[in-house]
Amino acid sequence: MCLYGEAKKAAQHVLSRDLEPWETIAVGALSGGLAAVVTTPFDVMKTRMMTAPPGTPVSMQLIVLSILRNEGPLGLFKGAIPRFFWIAPLGAMNFAGYELAKKAMIEAESEPNESLHEKKTMVGARG
């Protein structure tokens, strides 16, 4: 969410305007995909801990050292590309839905105030 918010602000700053719906979708997809890639090492470590043979001593430190020793630093990013393409569409839909809901709530919030003002004006006109 933080990455999306900052990426949206940066895109709006570069374009000097609000984003079009398709641009919001693109920023959401890239934000979600990038977040997926950044968190991949933690997912790899969690998976290795969960799939360790029973009775094997397991800790995050042992897992990281084992991956670095046997596979190198890129071993921590195994599956990052499929994970990017799995999460990016979800990010696009999630953030587009978020913006749509936010817009609807802002519009709904402003409507009751207008209705209340109209009612007061009508009551004042009668008296």
C-alpha positions as CSV (number, residue, x, y, z in Angstrom):
1,M,0.0,0.0,0.0
2,C,2.8,2.4,0.8
3,L,4.6,1.6,-2.4
4,Y,1.4,2.2,-4.4
5,G,0.8,5.5,-2.6
6,E,4.3,6.8,-3.3
7,A,4.3,5.5,-6.9
8,K,1.0,7.2,-7.5
9,K,2.3,10.5,-6.1
10,A,5.4,10.2,-8.2
11,A,3.4,9.5,-11.4
12,Q,1.1,12.4,-10.7
13,H,4.1,14.7,-10.1
14,V,5.7,13.6,-13.3
15,L,2.5,14.0,-15.3
16,S,1.3,17.1,-13.4
17,R,-2.2,15.8,-13.3
18,D,-4.4,13.2,-11.7
19,L,-4.0,9.7,-13.2
20,E,-6.4,8.2,-15.7
21,P,-8.0,4.9,-14.7
22,W,-5.7,2.9,-17.0
23,E,-2.7,4.6,-15.4
24,T,-4.0,3.8,-11.9
25,I,-4.2,0.2,-13.0
26,A,-0.7,0.2,-14.4
27,V,0.7,1.8,-11.2
28,G,-1.2,-0.7,-9.1
29,A,0.2,-3.6,-11.1
30,L,3.7,-2.4,-11.0
31,S,3.5,-1.7,-7.2
32,G,2.0,-5.1,-6.5
33,G,4.5,-6.9,-8.7
34,L,7.5,-5.0,-7.2
35,A,6.3,-5.7,-3.7
36,A,6.0,-9.4,-4.6
37,V,9.6,-9.4,-5.9
38,V,11.0,-7.6,-2.8
39,T,9.2,-10.0,-0.4
40,T,10.3,-13.2,-2.4
41,P,13.3,-14.0,-0.2
42,F,11.0,-14.2,2.9
43,D,8.6,-16.5,1.0
44,V,11.5,-18.7,-0.1
45,M,12.8,-18.9,3.5
46,K,9.3,-19.7,4.8
47,T,8.8,-22.4,2.2
48,R,12.2,-24.0,3.0
49,M,11.4,-24.0,6.7
50,M,8.0,-25.6,6.1
51,T,9.4,-28.3,3.8
52,A,12.4,-29.2,5.9
53,P,12.5,-32.9,6.8
54,P,11.0,-33.6,10.2
55,G,13.5,-33.5,13.0
56,T,15.9,-31.2,11.1
57,P,16.9,-28.2,13.2
58,V,15.6,-25.1,11.3
59,S,16.0,-21.4,11.8
60,M,15.9,-18.4,9.5
61,Q,19.6,-18.0,10.0
62,L,20.4,-21.6,9.0
63,I,18.1,-21.4,6.0
64,V,19.6,-18.2,4.7
65,L,23.1,-19.5,5.1
66,S,22.2,-22.8,3.4
67,I,20.7,-20.9,0.4
68,L,23.6,-18.5,0.1
69,R,26.2,-21.3,0.4
70,N,24.4,-23.7,-2.1
71,E,22.6,-21.4,-4.5
72,G,24.1,-18.0,-4.1
73,P,22.2,-14.7,-3.5
74,L,19.9,-15.3,-6.5
75,G,18.6,-18.5,-4.7
76,L,16.7,-16.2,-2.4
77,F,14.8,-14.9,-5.4
78,K,13.7,-18.3,-6.8
79,G,10.3,-17.9,-8.3
80,A,10.4,-14.1,-8.3
81,I,9.3,-13.7,-12.0
82,P,6.3,-16.0,-11.8
83,R,5.4,-14.4,-8.4
84,F,5.6,-10.9,-10.1
85,F,3.2,-12.0,-12.9
86,W,0.9,-13.7,-10.4
87,I,0.7,-10.7,-8.0
88,A,0.8,-7.8,-10.6
89,P,-2.8,-8.4,-11.9
90,L,-4.0,-8.7,-8.3
91,G,-2.4,-5.4,-7.5
92,A,-4.0,-3.8,-10.5
93,M,-7.5,-5.0,-9.5
94,N,-6.9,-4.2,-5.8
95,F,-5.8,-0.6,-6.3
96,A,-8.3,0.1,-9.0
97,G,-11.0,-1.1,-6.7
98,Y,-9.6,0.9,-3.9
99,E,-9.6,4.1,-5.9
100,L,-13.1,3.4,-7.2
101,A,-14.4,2.8,-3.6
102,K,-12.5,5.9,-2.3
103,K,-14.1,8.1,-5.0
104,A,-17.6,6.7,-4.3
105,M,-17.1,7.4,-0.5
106,I,-15.9,10.9,-1.2
107,E,-18.9,11.6,-3.4
108,A,-21.3,10.0,-0.9
109,E,-19.8,12.1,1.9
110,S,-20.4,15.3,0.0
111,E,-24.0,14.5,-1.0
112,P,-25.5,14.5,2.6
113,N,-23.9,17.9,3.3
114,E,-25.5,19.3,0.2
115,S,-28.9,17.7,1.1
116,L,-28.7,19.2,4.6
117,H,-27.9,22.6,3.2
118,E,-30.8,22.4,0.7
119,K,-33.2,21.4,3.6
120,K,-32.0,24.3,5.7
121,T,-32.5,26.7,2.7
122,M,-36.0,25.3,2.1
123,V,-37.0,25.7,5.7
124,G,-35.6,29.2,5.8
125,A,-37.5,30.1,2.7
126,R,-40.8,29.0,4.2
127,G,-40.4,31.0,7.4
